[in-house]
Amino acid sequence: MSKKLLTLEYEYDFNLIGISCHEKDYRLCWHINQALHIDLIKIDSLEIYLPKEKIKCFFSLFLYEDEENQRSIYLLSNRSSYGLLIPEQKQTDYFIIVKGSFMQGEKSPFLKDLKKIPIILALFDIDPNKLKSKKNLIF
């Protein structure tokens, strides 16, 4: 009997924004809610097993469902007490993941509103396809 190997190819068709901010996740969440007029709420933490450290790590996760525009906005921590979710992004403290597309001309004001938040030190677009640890962003 021959063996068949199933390989899965994930699509990383979401917008990924890196945030450098030294505040706690709940404070950043509050500021983002105020700036974007949304309602991010805390959901179950993202649980990832880090094989190098041989330990489970939990990364805080917040969600806003925008049903009108058919998109979901996540705020995800890059740091846990034991390691990084995306180790190649050491300067990134949090990620904003936008699943669903921006309408034409919508992304620029979205980023501009985020840049106005005083506790955000840096904000940058990240191409998820270029990350080695991109599989950690699939949930």
Stockholm file with secondary structure:
# STOCKHOLM 1.0

chainA/1-139         MSKKLLTLEYEYDFNLIGISCHEKDYRLCWHINQALHIDLIKIDSLEIYLPKEKIKCFFSLFLYEDEENQRSIYLLSNRSSYGLLIPEQKQTDYFIIVKGSFMQGEKSPFLKDLKKIPIILALFDIDPNKLKSKKNLIF
#=GR chainA/1-139 SS CCCCCCCCCCCCCEEEEEEECCSCHHHHHHHHHHHHTCCCEEEEEEEEEETTTTEEEEEEEEEEEETTTTEEEEEEESBCSSCBSSTTCTTCSEEEEEESCCCTTTHHHHHHHHHTCTTCCEEEEECGGGCTTGGGGCC
#=GC SS_cons         CCCCCCCCCCCCCEEEEEEECCSCHHHHHHHHHHHHTCCCEEEEEEEEEETTTTEEEEEEEEEEEETTTTEEEEEEESBCSSCBSSTTCTTCSEEEEEESCCCTTTHHHHHHHHHTCTTCCEEEEECGGGCTTGGGGCC
//
